[in-house]
C-alpha cells in the first residue's frame, strides 16, 4: 500500500528526502515524537517555527490515511 501525505514535502536535497513541513527543514515525524512523549501541539509550536495550520493539516492528512 502506498500513502501520500500532501501536507509534507520531500526533497532529496533537504534532509535526505525525509518528508518535512513545507518551507522548513523540520521532519513531520518530529511532531509525532513530541506527542508520543506527552508534549502538546502548542509545545511543539513553541519549539519550532511552524504555522499551526501546517500542523493541523498534517494531523488531518494522517487521520484520513488511517480511516
C-alpha positions in Angstrom: 0.0 0.0 0.0 1.3 3.4 -0.9 0.5 6.5 1.1 0.9 10.2 0.3 0.8 12.9 2.9 0.0 16.1 1.0 0.9 18.4 3.9 4.6 17.4 3.8 7.3 17.8 1.1 10.1 15.5 0.3 13.3 16.7 -1.5 16.5 14.7 -1.8 18.4 18.0 -1.3 16.7 18.7 2.0 17.1 16.3 5.0 18.0 13.5 2.6 14.4 13.3 1.3 12.8 13.0 4.7 9.2 14.4 4.5 9.3 17.9 6.1 6.9 20.7 6.8 6.8 22.9 3.7 9.3 25.7 3.8 11.2 24.2 6.7 13.8 21.5 7.4 11.6 20.1 10.2 10.6 16.5 9.5 6.9 15.7 10.1 7.7 12.7 12.3 9.1 15.0 15.0 5.5 16.2 15.7 4.5 12.6 16.4 7.6 12.1 18.6 6.5 15.1 20.7 3.0 13.8 21.0 4.2 10.3 21.9 6.4 11.7 24.7 3.5 13.6 26.2 4.1 17.0 24.8 1.3 19.1 23.3 0.9 20.6 19.9 1.4 24.1 21.5 4.7 22.9 23.0 5.8 21.7 19.6 4.8 25.1 18.0 6.8 26.9 20.7 9.9 24.9 19.9 9.6 25.1 16.1 8.8 28.0 13.8 5.9 26.3 12.0 2.5 27.7 11.4 -0.3 26.0 13.3 -2.3 25.4 10.1 0.6 23.2 8.7 0.5 21.1 11.9 -3.3 20.8 11.7 -3.1 19.9 8.0 -0.6 17.1 8.8 -2.8 15.7 11.5 -5.8 15.8 9.3 -3.9 14.1 6.4 -2.8 11.3 8.7 -6.3 10.9 10.1 -7.6 10.4 6.5 -5.0 7.8 5.8 -5.9 5.7 8.8 -9.7 5.8 8.4 
